[in-house]
Amino acid sequence: MIGTGYVGLITAVGLSDFGNHVVGADVDVDKIDMLKNGISPIYEPGVETYLKKNLENGKLEFTTNIDSAIQNSDIIFIAVGTPSDENGCSDLKYIYSVADSISKNINSYKIIVTKSTVPVGTNKKLKEYIKNKSGTDNFDIISNPEFLREGRAIQDFFHPDRVVIGYESEKLGLKKKMEEIYRPLYLIQTPMVFCNFETAELIKYASNAFLATKITFINQIANLSEEVGADIHILAKTLGMDGRISPKFLHPGPGYGGSCFPKDTKALVNIGNEYGINMSLISEVISSNEYQKIRVVEKSEKILGELKSKTISILGLSFKSGTDDIRDSPSITIINKLLEKGAKIAVSDPQALENISKIFGNKINYFVNEYDAVKDSELVIILTEWNEYRNIDLTKIKTLMKGNTLLDTRNILNPDDVKAIGLNYIGTGRK
């Protein structure tokens, strides 16, 4: 497993728990040292349990010696990052860096599995690149995209909706070998989707773009609901009763974030441009999602007027609950805009304080305890749906605050409960 970031680590511990002998390889010495000691560098519920278990039983090990890991493995998973460049295209420099390492270490037949999210056509190009670089075709390429949800990744790995395997050759029973790797899932009849490279590559982008579209749709309906006096909570629940729609991802908020949706929607638009296909719907999803973040700042101005020198407390910094991931989190855009307008910002989050501090440094104030964060604030904004905030002591909040308004962008509180103790409640999609 080359790359022990979010996807690489979850896949490594999962495959080792299936009985495979897995070697996690990475150039990050500090990360590998942590993993060798059973410490996860990311916050993900359950991951350390499986990490320690499989380290102890010898099914899982970690190394910085990538060359040795490749030479001594039958199957090589590529699980490195593919971040967006300044134009929104996927930057494949880490993919090709791994390809270089593989090329010089092919000492026997290898199955190379691309777990990273890559643009359509990448696996074919990768195959030719490694063939030309290594001077051998004693390998096969598999496209095996991941569909892990942060905060629920362990559950998703062991109980996936489907496993997608893109391949072109049946040399040495390639399809059978992939079934063996995922044997526990195969035995419980998890759908195994076998297809060509292009289909596998596009499935990943299409899935994330559709979910991002669904979030954007409900956010726009929520914005309209605020103006006309409708209740998005009831509206979304009723929409979800339609079997064709389903209730999943119909939760309004301050916009989507994370490592997948922002990156993959931009990449899909660029793929469309490359092939001359108009992806206007996805382009609008991207624009609308950016506005949803700005709308939180606009609401803050309506509540407080001029924001200069006003103290605003933000509860929740990660892009969703259950993770410390702040990549493209709405909190970053919102905090930046509030700072531009001269506001003083106090923040709290159960897991993401360290990560957010790397971005803002001493520009904002950090508090481990949410009650310390709201002291003397003129406005409290909930940005992440952590359970800690669902059960927050509203009476204590009212006592500590200088102002009297709570902006609940995730609709995790009962408006009547907030109003009952004398605070103004403003949600998303609620009059």
Legacy VTK file of the C-alpha trace (Angstrom):
# vtk DataFile Version 3.0
C-alpha trace
ASCII
DATASET POLYDATA
POINTS 431 float
0.000 0.000 0.000
1.946 3.012 -1.250
0.539 6.010 0.583
-0.737 5.788 4.158
-3.015 8.800 4.166
-6.736 8.552 4.694
-7.552 6.082 1.910
-4.295 4.153 2.144
-4.515 3.620 5.891
-8.160 2.513 5.923
-7.546 0.148 2.998
-4.376 -1.239 4.584
-5.992 -2.072 7.914
-9.081 -3.431 6.159
-7.247 -5.718 3.743
-4.976 -6.994 6.508
-8.057 -7.793 8.583
-9.282 -9.842 5.616
-6.221 -12.049 6.109
-3.897 -10.505 3.527
-0.338 -9.596 4.520
-0.141 -5.840 3.946
2.864 -3.527 3.957
2.075 0.178 4.223
4.780 2.276 2.594
5.212 6.036 2.798
7.979 8.644 2.546
6.744 10.406 5.688
9.046 9.103 8.441
7.053 10.595 11.324
3.800 9.110 10.041
5.338 5.650 9.630
6.788 5.799 13.156
3.342 6.598 14.534
1.734 3.765 12.596
4.367 1.259 13.730
3.384 2.147 17.295
-0.315 1.673 16.613
-1.100 5.381 16.545
-3.258 6.715 13.727
-2.164 10.074 12.260
-5.817 10.798 11.383
-8.899 10.859 13.556
-11.276 8.168 12.327
-13.490 6.161 14.710
-12.362 2.533 14.973
-9.208 2.747 12.873
-6.747 2.319 15.759
-8.531 -0.825 16.947
-7.926 -2.538 13.604
-4.469 -0.991 13.292
-3.247 -2.411 16.612
-4.955 -5.777 16.081
-3.283 -6.434 12.738
0.096 -5.094 13.809
0.020 -7.548 16.701
-0.986 -10.549 14.595
1.686 -9.776 12.003
-0.690 -9.186 9.093
0.203 -5.495 8.873
3.526 -3.662 8.869
4.817 -0.259 7.814
7.991 0.951 6.150
9.621 3.941 4.465
11.524 1.578 2.133
9.194 1.797 -0.853
11.562 -0.045 -3.185
11.702 -3.081 -0.906
7.933 -3.029 -0.382
7.368 -3.143 -4.148
9.936 -5.883 -4.751
8.455 -8.139 -2.078
4.773 -7.641 -2.974
2.535 -9.411 -5.470
-0.049 -6.637 -5.510
0.761 -2.927 -5.226
-1.966 -0.449 -4.286
-1.426 3.193 -5.207
-3.172 5.356 -2.604
-1.478 8.742 -2.863
-3.160 12.124 -3.130
-4.379 13.702 -6.366
-4.981 17.316 -5.275
-6.443 19.988 -7.525
-4.081 22.395 -9.221
-4.863 26.105 -9.660
-7.121 25.289 -12.624
-9.118 22.592 -10.839
-7.410 19.733 -12.703
-6.150 16.704 -10.796
-2.430 16.944 -10.113
-0.995 13.476 -10.802
2.608 14.136 -9.793
2.396 11.759 -6.819
0.838 9.034 -8.995
3.688 9.227 -11.483
6.266 9.396 -8.710
4.931 6.038 -7.477
4.933 4.787 -11.090
8.645 5.629 -11.283
9.310 3.618 -8.131
7.315 0.673 -9.436
9.037 0.790 -12.818
12.503 0.321 -11.372
11.445 -2.450 -8.984
9.433 -4.887 -11.122
11.269 -8.111 -10.338
8.314 -10.454 -10.951
4.712 -10.285 -12.139
2.880 -7.459 -10.328
-0.742 -6.376 -10.104
-0.854 -2.585 -9.762
-4.100 -1.302 -8.264
-4.983 2.374 -8.555
-6.950 3.309 -5.432
-6.404 7.048 -5.855
-9.074 9.070 -7.646
-7.725 9.793 -11.126
-9.160 11.400 -14.300
-10.618 9.262 -17.063
-7.850 7.761 -19.177
-5.216 7.783 -16.425
-4.934 4.018 -15.966
-4.302 3.430 -19.668
-1.634 6.124 -19.664
-0.167 4.698 -16.478
0.083 1.265 -18.052
2.009 2.608 -21.040
4.179 4.802 -18.829
5.283 1.920 -16.589
5.779 -0.374 -19.595
8.045 2.136 -21.335
9.865 3.111 -18.149
10.474 -0.443 -16.933
10.981 -2.113 -20.287
8.599 -4.933 -19.343
4.897 -5.735 -19.552
5.051 -8.267 -16.723
2.318 -6.481 -14.810
-1.356 -5.581 -14.987
-3.260 -2.477 -13.940
-6.512 -2.449 -11.953
-8.727 0.585 -11.295
-10.320 0.138 -7.856
-11.833 3.478 -6.728
-12.702 4.068 -3.074
-16.080 5.190 -1.724
-15.228 5.859 1.922
-17.105 8.418 3.980
-14.973 10.214 6.528
-16.209 9.506 10.032
-17.666 6.178 8.835
-14.778 4.822 6.799
-14.286 1.614 8.771
-17.975 0.765 8.441
-17.850 1.600 4.728
-14.806 -0.580 4.101
-16.238 -3.666 5.759
-19.799 -3.109 4.544
-19.544 -1.369 1.156
-22.456 -0.836 -1.201
-20.255 -2.176 -4.010
-16.676 -2.880 -5.037
-15.700 -1.500 -8.441
-12.894 -3.179 -10.379
-11.804 -1.804 -13.745
-9.503 -4.039 -15.785
-8.479 -4.878 -19.350
-6.685 -8.211 -19.135
-7.492 -11.665 -17.810
-3.830 -12.606 -17.717
-3.137 -15.107 -14.935
-6.755 -14.949 -13.721
-6.647 -11.289 -12.801
-10.351 -11.068 -12.011
-10.104 -14.119 -9.750
-7.156 -12.619 -7.877
-9.141 -9.474 -7.066
-12.023 -11.607 -5.805
-9.554 -13.376 -3.515
-8.253 -10.095 -2.089
-11.802 -9.047 -1.235
-12.907 -12.606 -0.402
-14.817 -11.769 2.838
-16.909 -9.224 0.902
-17.389 -11.656 -1.978
-18.649 -14.320 0.435
-21.318 -12.006 1.871
-22.410 -11.243 -1.694
-21.265 -7.630 -1.817
-21.879 -6.514 -5.417
-18.624 -6.732 -7.395
-18.785 -4.468 -10.446
-16.292 -5.482 -13.153
-15.859 -2.996 -15.983
-13.272 -1.275 -18.170
-10.873 1.414 -16.938
-12.931 4.355 -18.179
-16.122 3.196 -16.483
-14.385 2.611 -13.156
-12.677 5.993 -13.303
-15.861 7.859 -14.153
-18.017 6.017 -11.569
-16.061 7.679 -8.770
-16.465 11.204 -10.154
-20.104 10.681 -11.076
-20.959 9.383 -7.586
-19.387 12.317 -5.774
-20.753 14.883 -8.226
-24.278 13.513 -7.826
-24.082 13.684 -4.019
-22.639 17.205 -4.185
-25.515 18.150 -6.481
-28.031 16.732 -4.023
-26.522 18.778 -1.175
-26.514 21.913 -3.301
-30.118 21.341 -4.330
-31.363 21.092 -0.746
-29.297 24.142 0.224
-30.931 26.213 -2.506
-34.377 24.993 -1.456
-33.470 25.858 2.141
-32.516 29.393 1.123
-35.844 29.782 -0.654
-37.663 28.321 2.352
-36.229 31.038 4.570
-37.651 33.743 2.321
-41.115 32.258 1.821
-41.628 30.962 5.356
-41.376 27.216 4.685
-39.670 24.739 7.028
-36.849 22.865 5.305
-36.803 20.243 8.051
-40.290 19.051 7.195
-39.779 19.645 3.487
-36.578 17.560 3.270
-38.055 14.764 5.360
-41.055 14.579 3.041
-38.844 14.659 -0.053
-36.876 11.732 1.337
-40.034 9.661 1.689
-40.078 9.393 -2.087
-38.262 6.162 -2.891
-36.842 7.695 -6.048
-35.128 10.428 -4.028
-34.232 8.890 -0.602
-33.457 10.982 2.511
-29.666 10.707 2.285
-27.716 13.926 1.661
-30.842 16.048 2.029
-29.464 17.966 4.998
-28.981 21.707 4.470
-25.929 23.433 5.837
-23.100 25.885 5.155
-21.917 24.017 2.042
-20.022 20.787 1.423
-16.282 20.409 1.948
-13.708 17.704 2.530
-11.128 15.952 0.417
-13.492 14.591 -2.243
-16.514 16.657 -3.293
-14.736 19.994 -3.979
-11.816 18.335 -5.753
-13.841 15.792 -7.733
-16.522 18.210 -8.967
-13.836 20.550 -10.296
-11.990 17.647 -11.890
-15.192 16.394 -13.547
-15.805 19.798 -15.134
-12.243 19.775 -16.459
-12.659 16.252 -17.819
-15.813 17.421 -19.603
-13.938 20.385 -21.061
-11.173 18.088 -22.264
-13.660 15.956 -24.188
-15.860 18.838 -25.337
-18.806 17.974 -23.092
-20.747 20.751 -21.342
-20.793 20.081 -17.594
-22.799 23.218 -16.771
-24.811 21.522 -14.014
-21.685 20.601 -12.061
-20.195 24.052 -12.682
-23.285 25.595 -11.098
-23.039 23.185 -8.153
-19.501 24.436 -7.504
-20.529 28.110 -7.700
-23.621 27.609 -5.564
-21.656 25.787 -2.908
-19.241 28.708 -2.614
-22.156 31.097 -2.192
-23.619 28.927 0.583
-20.527 29.672 2.663
-20.749 33.403 1.980
-24.426 33.333 2.952
-23.386 32.527 6.536
-21.359 35.748 6.608
-24.278 37.692 5.099
-26.573 36.347 7.808
-24.045 37.397 10.431
-24.131 40.944 9.064
-27.928 41.005 9.154
-27.802 39.965 12.804
-24.985 42.214 14.025
-24.774 44.965 11.433
-21.182 46.037 10.836
-18.908 43.192 11.939
-15.830 45.266 12.752
-14.653 44.576 16.324
-17.612 42.227 16.938
-16.807 38.963 18.741
-18.149 35.867 16.987
-17.812 32.318 18.303
-17.701 29.386 15.891
-18.451 25.868 17.091
-17.262 23.220 14.654
-14.362 23.531 12.221
-14.060 20.161 10.471
-16.064 19.843 7.272
-18.297 17.245 8.955
-18.559 15.501 12.312
-16.536 12.383 13.060
-13.309 13.661 11.508
-10.517 16.165 12.088
-10.332 16.883 8.351
-10.586 20.583 7.477
-9.730 20.286 3.776
-12.020 22.729 1.936
-14.108 23.023 5.086
-16.716 25.821 4.960
-15.243 27.072 8.245
-12.072 28.240 6.476
-13.885 30.450 3.970
-16.289 31.760 6.602
-13.560 32.627 9.109
-11.496 34.350 6.415
-14.464 36.482 5.325
-15.335 37.383 8.916
-11.728 38.396 9.574
-11.721 40.534 6.427
-14.682 42.415 7.879
-12.828 43.029 11.132
-14.570 40.509 13.373
-12.855 38.870 16.357
-13.126 35.094 16.133
-13.151 32.451 18.873
-13.356 28.801 17.799
-13.837 25.348 19.253
-13.970 21.832 17.811
-13.634 18.365 19.398
-10.930 17.252 16.929
-9.877 19.919 14.432
-8.294 22.685 16.547
-4.723 21.667 15.759
-5.387 21.485 12.023
-7.179 24.833 11.859
-4.431 26.522 13.884
-1.959 25.671 11.100
-4.008 27.916 8.802
-4.937 30.839 11.023
-2.168 30.928 13.620
-2.693 33.801 16.077
-5.371 35.498 13.969
-8.124 33.768 15.960
-8.567 32.401 19.489
-8.800 28.659 20.179
-10.695 26.876 22.938
-10.934 23.168 23.704
-14.135 23.741 25.664
-17.075 25.148 23.691
-18.336 27.100 26.696
-15.022 28.950 26.992
-15.293 29.769 23.283
-18.696 31.473 23.583
-17.813 33.659 26.575
-18.601 37.326 25.801
-19.466 36.538 22.162
-22.077 38.595 20.353
-23.001 35.756 18.003
-22.556 31.989 18.202
-22.397 30.048 14.918
-22.625 26.244 14.758
-20.854 25.021 11.610
-20.347 21.287 12.262
-22.946 18.782 13.451
-20.957 17.314 16.355
-23.062 15.482 18.940
-21.483 17.666 21.608
-23.371 20.616 20.149
-26.667 18.766 19.799
-26.747 18.439 23.575
-25.202 21.776 24.456
-26.371 23.507 27.657
-28.359 26.393 26.193
-28.922 28.068 29.559
-25.179 28.158 30.123
-24.643 29.529 26.620
-27.115 32.336 27.281
-25.386 33.214 30.560
-21.933 33.321 28.973
-22.840 35.201 25.799
-22.793 38.957 25.467
-25.244 38.831 22.569
-28.437 36.807 22.266
-28.442 35.069 18.843
-27.477 31.537 17.879
-26.946 30.814 14.173
-27.424 27.062 13.692
-26.285 26.379 10.120
-26.810 22.607 10.530
-30.279 22.707 12.155
-29.144 20.402 14.945
-30.989 22.256 17.715
-34.689 22.523 18.436
-35.689 26.151 17.721
-38.324 26.079 20.454
-35.745 25.018 23.054
-33.460 27.866 22.059
-36.253 30.436 22.114
-37.559 29.135 25.454
-34.429 30.214 27.283
-34.469 33.664 25.704
-32.100 33.337 22.756
-32.862 34.221 19.144
-32.634 31.186 16.875
-31.671 31.339 13.197
-31.314 28.096 11.281
-30.916 27.124 7.641
-34.173 26.976 5.727
-36.292 27.972 8.692
-38.126 31.285 8.888
LINES 1 432
431 0 1 2 3 4 5 6 7 8 9 10 11 12 13 14 15 16 17 18 19 20 21 22 23 24 25 26 27 28 29 30 31 32 33 34 35 36 37 38 39 40 41 42 43 44 45 46 47 48 49 50 51 52 53 54 55 56 57 58 59 60 61 62 63 64 65 66 67 68 69 70 71 72 73 74 75 76 77 78 79 80 81 82 83 84 85 86 87 88 89 90 91 92 93 94 95 96 97 98 99 100 101 102 103 104 105 106 107 108 109 110 111 112 113 114 115 116 117 118 119 120 121 122 123 124 125 126 127 128 129 130 131 132 133 134 135 136 137 138 139 140 141 142 143 144 145 146 147 148 149 150 151 152 153 154 155 156 157 158 159 160 161 162 163 164 165 166 167 168 169 170 171 172 173 174 175 176 177 178 179 180 181 182 183 184 185 186 187 188 189 190 191 192 193 194 195 196 197 198 199 200 201 202 203 204 205 206 207 208 209 210 211 212 213 214 215 216 217 218 219 220 221 222 223 224 225 226 227 228 229 230 231 232 233 234 235 236 237 238 239 240 241 242 243 244 245 246 247 248 249 250 251 252 253 254 255 256 257 258 259 260 261 262 263 264 265 266 267 268 269 270 271 272 273 274 275 276 277 278 279 280 281 282 283 284 285 286 287 288 289 290 291 292 293 294 295 296 297 298 299 300 301 302 303 304 305 306 307 308 309 310 311 312 313 314 315 316 317 318 319 320 321 322 323 324 325 326 327 328 329 330 331 332 333 334 335 336 337 338 339 340 341 342 343 344 345 346 347 348 349 350 351 352 353 354 355 356 357 358 359 360 361 362 363 364 365 366 367 368 369 370 371 372 373 374 375 376 377 378 379 380 381 382 383 384 385 386 387 388 389 390 391 392 393 394 395 396 397 398 399 400 401 402 403 404 405 406 407 408 409 410 411 412 413 414 415 416 417 418 419 420 421 422 423 424 425 426 427 428 429 430
